[in-house]
């Protein structure tokens, strides 16, 4: 009986982790697109690479968080 309970619990954990990881991949994809576009535009404007990385990281992180708040995924 204990083995069956453990097996069901284990399967639930695996399914939950798989769903959670797929959501994380989608969020990272949106961030990556934002960051790549921002960095390309910033370096084309003649700004130093590290300055562009900091600026784009701040901008895209803020955008990602505001999108998550609007979707109700982040309180």
C-alpha positions in Angstrom: 0.0 0.0 0.0 2.8 2.4 0.9 4.5 1.7 -2.4 1.4 2.7 -4.4 1.0 5.9 -2.4 4.7 6.7 -3.0 4.3 5.9 -6.7 1.3 8.2 -7.1 3.1 11.0 -5.2 6.2 10.6 -7.4 4.2 10.7 -10.6 2.4 13.9 -9.4 5.8 15.6 -8.7 7.2 14.6 -12.1 4.1 15.9 -13.9 4.1 19.2 -11.9 7.8 19.7 -12.7 7.3 19.1 -16.4 4.5 21.6 -16.6 6.5 24.2 -14.6 9.6 23.8 -16.8 7.6 24.3 -20.0 6.2 27.6 -18.6 9.8 28.7 -17.7 11.0 27.9 -21.2 8.3 30.1 -22.7 9.2 33.0 -20.4 12.9 32.7 -21.2 12.1 32.7 -24.9 10.2 36.0 -24.6 13.1 37.5 -22.5 15.7 36.2 -25.0 13.9 37.8 -27.9 13.6 41.1 -26.1 17.3 41.0 -25.0 18.6 40.1 -28.4 16.7 42.8 -30.2 17.6 45.4 -27.6 21.3 44.5 -27.6 21.5 44.6 -31.4 19.9 48.0 -31.5 22.0 49.3 -28.7 25.3 48.2 -30.1 24.3 49.5 -33.6 23.9 52.9 -31.9 27.6 52.7 -30.9 27.1 52.0 -27.1 29.6 49.7 -25.3 28.7 46.1 -25.1 28.6 45.8 -21.3 26.5 49.0 -21.0 24.1 47.5 -23.5 23.9 44.3 -21.6 23.0 46.1 -18.3 20.5 48.4 -20.0 18.8 45.6 -21.9 18.7 43.2 -18.9 17.0 45.9 -16.8 14.5 46.8 -19.6 13.6 43.2 -20.6 13.4 42.0 -16.9 11.0 44.8 -16.1 9.0 44.0 -19.2 8.9 40.3 -18.4 7.7 41.0 -14.9 5.0 43.4 -15.9 3.7 40.9 -18.5 3.6 38.2 -15.8 1.6 40.6 -13.5 -0.9 41.3 -16.3 -1.3 37.6 -16.9 -1.9 37.0 -13.2 1.1 34.6 -12.8 2.9 36.9 -10.4 1.3 38.5 -7.4 
